[in-house]
Amino acid sequence: MSELRKRGLVTAVIVSDPFIKLGTTQSKVFGTPDLPLVKIAHPLGGLSLEQVEGRALVAVPQLVKLIKEHMQ
């Protein structure tokens, strides 16, 4: 993801709550400290389809906002 970001593409990483610190650290390690993290509730595994859709409903507006900001 960092390589795509360095090439100027709109990128983000979707992370659940316990992995926010790891995502932030890894983005710095790979040279893209500005890599957006789209945050969703934990866990993702073991959820019903409806619960996964709920996580998506949280992530999609964040992704749309990132795309719109990049287009301006």
Secondary structure, 3 states (H helix, E strand, C coil): CHHHHHCCCCCCEEEEHHHHHHHHHHHHHCCCCCCCEEEECCCCCCCCHHHHHHHHHHHHHHHHHHHHHHHC
